Amino acid sequence: MTRKLPCYLAICLVCVLYMACLGCESTKQYGVGVRGDIPVFQEPESLIKSYNRSLSLGQVPPYKAAGQEYFFVRLVPDMTAYYTAMDAPSWSDLNVFTEGCDAQFDLLVAMRQLWSRQSVARALESWACFNATADDQIDLSTLRILDDQNATAYGQVTCPVSAFSHEMKQYELTYILVKTDEGWKIVFHDLRNDGVGSLMVYITETTLSCVKAVADQVNQGDYGSIEDVKRAFEDRCIRDSDTSAMDAWIRARKDESPQGQ
C-alpha cells in the first residue's frame, strides 16, 4: 500500500483540477446556494434535489458500513449542509472532510480565476492514474418516509472497482435520511472499517495545510501554470508523506471499529 500513496494523493488533487476543467464558475455559487448559506432542508425531497445538483470535489468510493448495503460519500464544498454523523468517530471524519473540501474549493476558485479550462485539460492528460467517477444520483422516486424523523432512498453510481483499475462497475447505493435540529440530512456512516475511506481521511487531514498554503500562493500569483501547482503538491505533500505512520493509523482505526473488534 505504501508505494501507492502518491497516486492516491494525485487523485485527490486531480479531482479539484478536473472540476475546474469541467467549467466550475470562479464564484462560490453551486447547487442551490452559496457556500455557508445553503437553506435548511425542511423535507427530504428538497435535500435530495439539492444534493443531486451539488458540486462534487471527489468521492469516497462505495463501501459497506454494515450488512450488505453500499453507501457513498460525495465530497462537496459544504459537507455539513448535506451530512450528519451518528457517533463521535464519524463526526471526526466528517469534520476532516469538511475542512478538506473547503480548502480544495478555495484552491479550485483560485485556479479558475487564473487559468482556462483548456489549460487545465491539457495538464490532466499527464495524470495517468486518474479514473474519473461519475457523480452518484439519488432516485427521488425511491424515497420512502418511515416516520417524521427517518427516511430512506436509493441511487446508483458507476465507478472503477478500485483506484487503480479501469474496470467499471455499477453500484446500487442506500441513503439513510434523518431529520435533525438543522433540517433533513444524509447520514455519514462509520468509515473506520473501510480501507479506502480511512486512507482518504488520512490524506485529507495530513495534506490540509498544504492545500491551504498552495491556494494562498495561487491567489498571490506565485505559480505561473497548473504544472507548477502540481509540482508544489509533489514536493510539499507527497514526497514528505510518512507511509508507515499512515499504515499504523489505518490499522488502529480498524481495530477500534465495531466490525474490527
Phi and psi restraints in degrees (value plus and minus 20) as a CYANA .aco file:
   2 THR   PHI     -82.6   -42.6
   2 THR   PSI     -52.2   -12.2
   3 ARG   PHI     -93.7   -53.7
   3 ARG   PSI     -37.3     2.7
   4 LYS   PHI    -110.6   -70.6
   4 LYS   PSI     -28.3    11.7
   5 LEU   PHI     -76.3   -36.3
   5 LEU   PSI     -64.5   -24.5
   6 PRO   PHI     -76.3   -36.3
   6 PRO   PSI     -57.1   -17.1
   7 CYS   PHI     -87.3   -47.3
   7 CYS   PSI     -59.5   -19.5
   8 TYR   PHI     -82.7   -42.7
   8 TYR   PSI     -61.4   -21.4
   9 LEU   PHI     -83.6   -43.6
   9 LEU   PSI     -58.5   -18.5
  10 ALA   PHI     -82.5   -42.5
  10 ALA   PSI     -61.4   -21.4
  11 ILE   PHI     -80.3   -40.3
  11 ILE   PSI     -62.9   -22.9
  12 CYS   PHI     -79.5   -39.5
  12 CYS   PSI     -65.7   -25.7
  13 LEU   PHI     -87.6   -47.6
  13 LEU   PSI     -62.6   -22.6
  14 VAL   PHI     -85.1   -45.1
  14 VAL   PSI     -51.1   -11.1
  15 CYS   PHI     -75.5   -35.5
  15 CYS   PSI     -60.3   -20.3
  16 VAL   PHI     -87.5   -47.5
  16 VAL   PSI     -68.9   -28.9
  17 LEU   PHI     -84.3   -44.3
  17 LEU   PSI     -56.1   -16.1
  18 TYR   PHI     -84.3   -44.3
  18 TYR   PSI     -60.7   -20.7
  19 MET   PHI     -84.2   -44.2
  19 MET   PSI     -57.2   -17.2
  20 ALA   PHI     -83.0   -43.0
  20 ALA   PSI     -58.5   -18.5
  21 CYS   PHI     -85.1   -45.1
  21 CYS   PSI     -56.2   -16.2
  22 LEU   PHI     -91.9   -51.9
  22 LEU   PSI     -33.7     6.3
  23 GLY   PHI      89.9   129.9
  23 GLY   PSI       6.0    46.0
  24 CYS   PHI     -78.7   -38.7
  24 CYS   PSI     114.3   154.3
  25 GLU   PHI     -85.9   -45.9
  25 GLU   PSI     134.0   174.0
  26 SER   PHI     -98.3   -58.3
  26 SER   PSI     -23.7    16.3
  27 THR   PHI    -105.0   -65.0
  27 THR   PSI     155.0   195.0
  28 LYS   PHI    -113.6   -73.6
  28 LYS   PSI       3.4    43.4
  29 GLN   PHI    -105.0   -65.0
  29 GLN   PSI     113.7   153.7
  30 TYR   PHI    -184.5  -144.5
  30 TYR   PSI     139.5   179.5
  31 GLY   PHI      36.0    76.0
  31 GLY   PSI    -147.4  -107.4
  32 VAL   PHI    -129.0   -89.0
  32 VAL   PSI     -11.8    28.2
  33 GLY   PHI    -181.8  -141.8
  33 GLY   PSI    -190.5  -150.5
  34 VAL   PHI    -121.7   -81.7
  34 VAL   PSI     127.4   167.4
  35 ARG   PHI     -71.0   -31.0
  35 ARG   PSI     110.3   150.3
  36 GLY   PHI      63.4   103.4
  36 GLY   PSI     -22.4    17.6
  37 ASP   PHI    -153.6  -113.6
  37 ASP   PSI       9.5    49.5
  38 ILE   PHI     -97.6   -57.6
  38 ILE   PSI     112.6   152.6
  39 PRO   PHI     -85.9   -45.9
  39 PRO   PSI     133.9   173.9
  40 VAL   PHI     -87.9   -47.9
  40 VAL   PSI     115.1   155.1
  41 PHE   PHI    -106.9   -66.9
  41 PHE   PSI      89.5   129.5
  42 GLN   PHI    -102.5   -62.5
  42 GLN   PSI     -33.5     6.5
  43 GLU   PHI    -165.3  -125.3
  43 GLU   PSI     132.8   172.8
  44 PRO   PHI     -83.0   -43.0
  44 PRO   PSI     -47.5    -7.5
  45 GLU   PHI     -82.0   -42.0
  45 GLU   PSI     -62.7   -22.7
  46 SER   PHI     -88.9   -48.9
  46 SER   PSI     -54.0   -14.0
  47 LEU   PHI     -81.5   -41.5
  47 LEU   PSI     -68.8   -28.8
  48 ILE   PHI     -82.3   -42.3
  48 ILE   PSI     -65.2   -25.2
  49 LYS   PHI     -82.6   -42.6
  49 LYS   PSI     -62.3   -22.3
  50 SER   PHI     -88.5   -48.5
  50 SER   PSI     -62.5   -22.5
  51 TYR   PHI     -79.1   -39.1
  51 TYR   PSI     -64.2   -24.2
  52 ASN   PHI     -83.0   -43.0
  52 ASN   PSI     -43.4    -3.4
  53 ARG   PHI    -117.8   -77.8
  53 ARG   PSI     -24.7    15.3
  54 SER   PHI     -89.7   -49.7
  54 SER   PSI     130.7   170.7
  55 LEU   PHI     -93.6   -53.6
  55 LEU   PSI     104.0   144.0
  56 SER   PHI    -113.2   -73.2
  56 SER   PSI     107.3   147.3
  57 LEU   PHI    -121.0   -81.0
  57 LEU   PSI     -17.2    22.8
  58 GLY   PHI     128.3   168.3
  58 GLY   PSI    -195.5  -155.5
  59 GLN   PHI    -167.9  -127.9
  59 GLN   PSI     129.3   169.3
  60 VAL   PHI    -108.6   -68.6
  60 VAL   PSI      98.6   138.6
  61 PRO   PHI     -77.0   -37.0
  61 PRO   PSI     140.9   180.9
  62 PRO   PHI     -71.2   -31.2
  62 PRO   PSI     115.3   155.3
  63 TYR   PHI    -164.5  -124.5
  63 TYR   PSI     140.2   180.2
  64 LYS   PHI    -127.8   -87.8
  64 LYS   PSI      89.1   129.1
  65 ALA   PHI     -98.1   -58.1
  65 ALA   PSI     -54.0   -14.0
  66 ALA   PHI    -184.6  -144.6
  66 ALA   PSI     127.6   167.6
  67 GLY   PHI      46.8    86.8
  67 GLY   PSI    -167.9  -127.9
  68 GLN   PHI    -130.5   -90.5
  68 GLN   PSI     -15.0    25.0
  69 GLU   PHI    -104.7   -64.7
  69 GLU   PSI     121.0   161.0
  70 TYR   PHI    -113.1   -73.1
  70 TYR   PSI     113.8   153.8
  71 PHE   PHI    -134.2   -94.2
  71 PHE   PSI     147.4   187.4
  72 PHE   PHI    -171.9  -131.9
  72 PHE   PSI     127.0   167.0
  73 VAL   PHI    -145.5  -105.5
  73 VAL   PSI      99.9   139.9
  74 ARG   PHI    -111.5   -71.5
  74 ARG   PSI     105.8   145.8
  75 LEU   PHI    -105.0   -65.0
  75 LEU   PSI      97.4   137.4
  76 VAL   PHI    -146.4  -106.4
  76 VAL   PSI     142.6   182.6
  77 PRO   PHI     -81.0   -41.0
  77 PRO   PSI     -44.1    -4.1
  78 ASP   PHI    -151.9  -111.9
  78 ASP   PSI      63.3   103.3
  79 MET   PHI     -80.9   -40.9
  79 MET   PSI     -62.2   -22.2
  80 THR   PHI     -95.5   -55.5
  80 THR   PSI     -27.1    12.9
  81 ALA   PHI     -92.3   -52.3
  81 ALA   PSI     -45.9    -5.9
  82 TYR   PHI    -132.8   -92.8
  82 TYR   PSI     -45.6    -5.6
  83 TYR   PHI    -137.8   -97.8
  83 TYR   PSI     131.5   171.5
  84 THR   PHI    -156.8  -116.8
  84 THR   PSI     131.6   171.6
  85 ALA   PHI    -129.2   -89.2
  85 ALA   PSI     136.8   176.8
  86 MET   PHI    -128.0   -88.0
  86 MET   PSI     -24.8    15.2
  87 ASP   PHI    -171.7  -131.7
  87 ASP   PSI     149.7   189.7
  88 ALA   PHI     -81.4   -41.4
  88 ALA   PSI     -66.3   -26.3
  89 PRO   PHI     -80.5   -40.5
  89 PRO   PSI     -58.7   -18.7
  90 SER   PHI     -88.7   -48.7
  90 SER   PSI     -57.6   -17.6
  91 TRP   PHI     -81.9   -41.9
  91 TRP   PSI     -59.1   -19.1
  92 SER   PHI     -80.5   -40.5
  92 SER   PSI     -66.0   -26.0
  93 ASP   PHI     -86.2   -46.2
  93 ASP   PSI     -61.5   -21.5
  94 LEU   PHI     -81.7   -41.7
  94 LEU   PSI     -59.8   -19.8
  95 ASN   PHI     -85.2   -45.2
  95 ASN   PSI     -57.8   -17.8
  96 VAL   PHI     -82.3   -42.3
  96 VAL   PSI     -67.3   -27.3
  97 PHE   PHI     -85.0   -45.0
  97 PHE   PSI     -54.9   -14.9
  98 THR   PHI     -81.7   -41.7
  98 THR   PSI     -67.6   -27.6
  99 GLU   PHI     -85.7   -45.7
  99 GLU   PSI     -61.4   -21.4
 100 GLY   PHI     -84.3   -44.3
 100 GLY   PSI     -63.9   -23.9
 101 CYS   PHI     -86.9   -46.9
 101 CYS   PSI     -55.5   -15.5
 102 ASP   PHI     -82.4   -42.4
 102 ASP   PSI     -64.2   -24.2
 103 ALA   PHI     -88.3   -48.3
 103 ALA   PSI     -60.9   -20.9
 104 GLN   PHI     -84.2   -44.2
 104 GLN   PSI     -58.1   -18.1
 105 PHE   PHI     -86.3   -46.3
 105 PHE   PSI     -59.2   -19.2
 106 ASP   PHI     -80.5   -40.5
 106 ASP   PSI     -60.3   -20.3
 107 LEU   PHI     -86.6   -46.6
 107 LEU   PSI     -62.2   -22.2
 108 LEU   PHI     -79.9   -39.9
 108 LEU   PSI     -66.5   -26.5
 109 VAL   PHI     -80.9   -40.9
 109 VAL   PSI     -63.0   -23.0
 110 ALA   PHI     -82.0   -42.0
 110 ALA   PSI     -62.5   -22.5
 111 MET   PHI     -88.2   -48.2
 111 MET   PSI     -59.7   -19.7
 112 ARG   PHI     -89.1   -49.1
 112 ARG   PSI     -39.9     0.1
 113 GLN   PHI     -97.8   -57.8
 113 GLN   PSI     -37.6     2.4
 114 LEU   PHI    -131.0   -91.0
 114 LEU   PSI     -54.1   -14.1
 115 TRP   PHI    -145.7  -105.7
 115 TRP   PSI     132.7   172.7
 116 SER   PHI    -101.1   -61.1
 116 SER   PSI     142.6   182.6
 117 ARG   PHI     -80.6   -40.6
 117 ARG   PSI     -55.7   -15.7
 118 GLN   PHI     -83.5   -43.5
 118 GLN   PSI     -62.8   -22.8
 119 SER   PHI     -87.9   -47.9
 119 SER   PSI     -54.5   -14.5
 120 VAL   PHI     -85.8   -45.8
 120 VAL   PSI     -62.2   -22.2
 121 ALA   PHI     -80.8   -40.8
 121 ALA   PSI     -62.2   -22.2
 122 ARG   PHI     -83.8   -43.8
 122 ARG   PSI     -59.3   -19.3
 123 ALA   PHI     -85.2   -45.2
 123 ALA   PSI     -54.3   -14.3
 124 LEU   PHI     -86.4   -46.4
 124 LEU   PSI     -45.2    -5.2
 125 GLU   PHI     -80.9   -40.9
 125 GLU   PSI     -44.2    -4.2
 126 SER   PHI    -106.6   -66.6
 126 SER   PSI     -23.6    16.4
 127 TRP   PHI    -116.0   -76.0
 127 TRP   PSI      61.7   101.7
 128 ALA   PHI     -87.3   -47.3
 128 ALA   PSI     -44.6    -4.6
 129 CYS   PHI    -104.7   -64.7
 129 CYS   PSI     -17.9    22.1
 130 PHE   PHI    -104.1   -64.1
 130 PHE   PSI     105.9   145.9
 131 ASN   PHI    -136.8   -96.8
 131 ASN   PSI      94.8   134.8
 132 ALA   PHI     -88.7   -48.7
 132 ALA   PSI     116.5   156.5
 133 THR   PHI    -135.9   -95.9
 133 THR   PSI     108.1   148.1
 134 ALA   PHI     -88.9   -48.9
 134 ALA   PSI     132.5   172.5
 135 ASP   PHI     -85.6   -45.6
 135 ASP   PSI     127.3   167.3
 136 ASP   PHI     -93.5   -53.5
 136 ASP   PSI     136.0   176.0
 137 GLN   PHI    -153.7  -113.7
 137 GLN   PSI     108.7   148.7
 138 ILE   PHI    -105.9   -65.9
 138 ILE   PSI     108.5   148.5
 139 ASP   PHI    -102.1   -62.1
 139 ASP   PSI      87.8   127.8
 140 LEU   PHI     -78.8   -38.8
 140 LEU   PSI     -50.0   -10.0
 141 SER   PHI     -89.0   -49.0
 141 SER   PSI     -35.3     4.7
 142 THR   PHI    -110.5   -70.5
 142 THR   PSI     -23.2    16.8
 143 LEU   PHI     -79.0   -39.0
 143 LEU   PSI     110.3   150.3
 144 ARG   PHI    -147.7  -107.7
 144 ARG   PSI      95.5   135.5
 145 ILE   PHI    -102.2   -62.2
 145 ILE   PSI      97.2   137.2
 146 LEU   PHI    -106.4   -66.4
 146 LEU   PSI     -61.3   -21.3
 147 ASP   PHI    -183.6  -143.6
 147 ASP   PSI    -186.0  -146.0
 148 ASP   PHI     -88.3   -48.3
 148 ASP   PSI     -35.9     4.1
 149 GLN   PHI    -137.9   -97.9
 149 GLN   PSI     -28.5    11.5
 150 ASN   PHI    -159.7  -119.7
 150 ASN   PSI     125.2   165.2
 151 ALA   PHI    -175.0  -135.0
 151 ALA   PSI     143.0   183.0
 152 THR   PHI    -153.0  -113.0
 152 THR   PSI     137.3   177.3
 153 ALA   PHI    -173.3  -133.3
 153 ALA   PSI     147.1   187.1
 154 TYR   PHI    -152.3  -112.3
 154 TYR   PSI     137.1   177.1
 155 GLY   PHI    -176.8  -136.8
 155 GLY   PSI    -190.3  -150.3
 156 GLN   PHI    -162.0  -122.0
 156 GLN   PSI     136.8   176.8
 157 VAL   PHI    -171.4  -131.4
 157 VAL   PSI     124.6   164.6
 158 THR   PHI    -132.9   -92.9
 158 THR   PSI     103.4   143.4
 159 CYS   PHI    -174.0  -134.0
 159 CYS   PSI     147.6   187.6
 160 PRO   PHI     -81.3   -41.3
 160 PRO   PSI     129.3   169.3
 161 VAL   PHI     -89.6   -49.6
 161 VAL   PSI     -39.5     0.5
 162 SER   PHI    -173.9  -133.9
 162 SER   PSI     148.3   188.3
 163 ALA   PHI     -85.7   -45.7
 163 ALA   PSI     -36.8     3.2
 164 PHE   PHI    -137.7   -97.7
 164 PHE   PSI       0.3    40.3
 165 SER   PHI    -137.9   -97.9
 165 SER   PSI     126.5   166.5
 166 HIS   PHI    -115.5   -75.5
 166 HIS   PSI     -21.5    18.5
 167 GLU   PHI     -95.9   -55.9
 167 GLU   PSI     105.9   145.9
 168 MET   PHI    -121.7   -81.7
 168 MET   PSI     129.2   169.2
 169 LYS   PHI    -161.9  -121.9
 169 LYS   PSI     122.2   162.2
 170 GLN   PHI    -114.2   -74.2
 170 GLN   PSI     105.9   145.9
 171 TYR   PHI    -128.3   -88.3
 171 TYR   PSI     118.1   158.1
 172 GLU   PHI    -110.8   -70.8
 172 GLU   PSI     103.9   143.9
 173 LEU   PHI    -130.7   -90.7
 173 LEU   PSI     127.9   167.9
 174 THR   PHI    -132.0   -92.0
 174 THR   PSI     117.0   157.0
 175 TYR   PHI    -143.4  -103.4
 175 TYR   PSI     105.2   145.2
 176 ILE   PHI    -122.2   -82.2
 176 ILE   PSI     104.4   144.4
 177 LEU   PHI    -132.4   -92.4
 177 LEU   PSI     117.9   157.9
 178 VAL   PHI    -153.4  -113.4
 178 VAL   PSI     130.6   170.6
 179 LYS   PHI    -113.4   -73.4
 179 LYS   PSI     102.1   142.1
 180 THR   PHI    -130.9   -90.9
 180 THR   PSI    -198.4  -158.4
 181 ASP   PHI     -85.3   -45.3
 181 ASP   PSI     -37.5     2.5
 182 GLU   PHI    -130.4   -90.4
 182 GLU   PSI      10.4    50.4
 183 GLY   PHI      71.0   111.0
 183 GLY   PSI    -191.9  -151.9
 184 TRP   PHI     -95.7   -55.7
 184 TRP   PSI     119.6   159.6
 185 LYS   PHI    -158.9  -118.9
 185 LYS   PSI     141.6   181.6
 186 ILE   PHI    -111.9   -71.9
 186 ILE   PSI     115.8   155.8
 187 VAL   PHI     -93.1   -53.1
 187 VAL   PSI     106.9   146.9
 188 PHE   PHI    -112.2   -72.2
 188 PHE   PSI      95.6   135.6
 189 HIS   PHI    -109.9   -69.9
 189 HIS   PSI     145.6   185.6
 190 ASP   PHI     -81.9   -41.9
 190 ASP   PSI     105.2   145.2
 191 LEU   PHI    -123.8   -83.8
 191 LEU   PSI     -18.0    22.0
 192 ARG   PHI     -81.9   -41.9
 192 ARG   PSI     -49.2    -9.2
 193 ASN   PHI    -115.0   -75.0
 193 ASN   PSI     -17.1    22.9
 194 ASP   PHI    -125.5   -85.5
 194 ASP   PSI      96.8   136.8
 195 GLY   PHI     -81.5   -41.5
 195 GLY   PSI     -66.9   -26.9
 196 VAL   PHI     -88.2   -48.2
 196 VAL   PSI     -62.1   -22.1
 197 GLY   PHI     -81.1   -41.1
 197 GLY   PSI     -63.7   -23.7
 198 SER   PHI     -83.6   -43.6
 198 SER   PSI     -59.9   -19.9
 199 LEU   PHI     -81.0   -41.0
 199 LEU   PSI     -61.1   -21.1
 200 MET   PHI     -87.5   -47.5
 200 MET   PSI     -56.0   -16.0
 201 VAL   PHI     -82.3   -42.3
 201 VAL   PSI     -66.5   -26.5
 202 TYR   PHI     -81.3   -41.3
 202 TYR   PSI     -67.5   -27.5
 203 ILE   PHI     -82.5   -42.5
 203 ILE   PSI     -64.8   -24.8
 204 THR   PHI     -81.0   -41.0
 204 THR   PSI     -63.3   -23.3
 205 GLU   PHI     -88.6   -48.6
 205 GLU   PSI     -63.1   -23.1
 206 THR   PHI     -99.6   -59.6
 206 THR   PSI     -38.7     1.3
 207 THR   PHI    -123.7   -83.7
 207 THR   PSI     -17.2    22.8
 208 LEU   PHI     -78.2   -38.2
 208 LEU   PSI     -66.6   -26.6
 209 SER   PHI     -84.4   -44.4
 209 SER   PSI     -54.1   -14.1
 210 CYS   PHI     -84.6   -44.6
 210 CYS   PSI     -65.5   -25.5
 211 VAL   PHI     -80.8   -40.8
 211 VAL   PSI     -64.7   -24.7
 212 LYS   PHI     -82.9   -42.9
 212 LYS   PSI     -62.7   -22.7
 213 ALA   PHI     -85.7   -45.7
 213 ALA   PSI     -62.3   -22.3
 214 VAL   PHI     -86.4   -46.4
 214 VAL   PSI     -59.9   -19.9
 215 ALA   PHI     -80.3   -40.3
 215 ALA   PSI     -62.7   -22.7
 216 ASP   PHI     -81.9   -41.9
 216 ASP   PSI     -60.3   -20.3
 217 GLN   PHI     -91.6   -51.6
 217 GLN   PSI     -54.5   -14.5
 218 VAL   PHI     -81.4   -41.4
 218 VAL   PSI     -64.3   -24.3
 219 ASN   PHI     -83.3   -43.3
 219 ASN   PSI     -50.8   -10.8
 220 GLN   PHI    -102.7   -62.7
 220 GLN   PSI     -25.2    14.8
 221 GLY   PHI      61.0   101.0
 221 GLY   PSI       4.2    44.2
 222 ASP   PHI     -98.6   -58.6
 222 ASP   PSI     -34.5     5.5
 223 TYR   PHI    -136.1   -96.1
 223 TYR   PSI     117.5   157.5
 224 GLY   PHI    -112.3   -72.3
 224 GLY   PSI     -34.1     5.9
 225 SER   PHI    -176.8  -136.8
 225 SER   PSI     149.0   189.0
 226 ILE   PHI     -87.4   -47.4
 226 ILE   PSI     -50.6   -10.6
 227 GLU   PHI     -81.6   -41.6
 227 GLU   PSI     -54.7   -14.7
 228 ASP   PHI     -84.4   -44.4
 228 ASP   PSI     -57.5   -17.5
 229 VAL   PHI     -84.8   -44.8
 229 VAL   PSI     -63.8   -23.8
 230 LYS   PHI     -78.6   -38.6
 230 LYS   PSI     -66.1   -26.1
 231 ARG   PHI     -84.7   -44.7
 231 ARG   PSI     -55.5   -15.5
 232 ALA   PHI     -82.3   -42.3
 232 ALA   PSI     -61.7   -21.7
 233 PHE   PHI     -85.5   -45.5
 233 PHE   PSI     -61.6   -21.6
 234 GLU   PHI     -82.9   -42.9
 234 GLU   PSI     -61.9   -21.9
 235 ASP   PHI     -94.5   -54.5
 235 ASP   PSI     -59.1   -19.1
 236 ARG   PHI    -119.1   -79.1
 236 ARG   PSI     -45.4    -5.4
 237 CYS   PHI    -134.3   -94.3
 237 CYS   PSI     -54.8   -14.8
 238 ILE   PHI    -110.5   -70.5
 238 ILE   PSI     -72.0   -32.0
 239 ARG   PHI     -86.1   -46.1
 239 ARG   PSI     -47.2    -7.2
 240 ASP   PHI    -112.2   -72.2
 240 ASP   PSI     -14.9    25.1
 241 SER   PHI     -88.4   -48.4
 241 SER   PSI     116.0   156.0
 242 ASP   PHI    -114.6   -74.6
 242 ASP   PSI      75.3   115.3
 243 THR   PHI     -91.7   -51.7
 243 THR   PSI     -50.0   -10.0
 244 SER   PHI     -87.0   -47.0
 244 SER   PSI     -59.0   -19.0
 245 ALA   PHI     -84.8   -44.8
 245 ALA   PSI     -58.1   -18.1
 246 MET   PHI     -81.9   -41.9
 246 MET   PSI     -67.7   -27.7
 247 ASP   PHI     -80.0   -40.0
 247 ASP   PSI     -64.4   -24.4
 248 ALA   PHI     -84.8   -44.8
 248 ALA   PSI     -59.3   -19.3
 249 TRP   PHI     -84.5   -44.5
 249 TRP   PSI     -63.1   -23.1
 250 ILE   PHI     -87.9   -47.9
 250 ILE   PSI     -60.5   -20.5
 251 ARG   PHI     -83.4   -43.4
 251 ARG   PSI     -62.0   -22.0
 252 ALA   PHI     -83.5   -43.5
 252 ALA   PSI     -60.9   -20.9
 253 ARG   PHI     -80.7   -40.7
 253 ARG   PSI     -64.1   -24.1
 254 LYS   PHI     -84.9   -44.9
 254 LYS   PSI     -58.3   -18.3
 255 ASP   PHI     -84.4   -44.4
 255 ASP   PSI     -52.4   -12.4
 256 GLU   PHI     -99.5   -59.5
 256 GLU   PSI     -38.0     2.0
 257 SER   PHI     -93.7   -53.7
 257 SER   PSI     133.7   173.7
 258 PRO   PHI     -77.4   -37.4
 258 PRO   PSI     -57.0   -17.0
 259 GLN   PHI     -96.5   -56.5
 259 GLN   PSI     -42.8    -2.8
 260 GLY   PHI    -105.0   -65.0
 260 GLY   PSI     -34.6     5.4
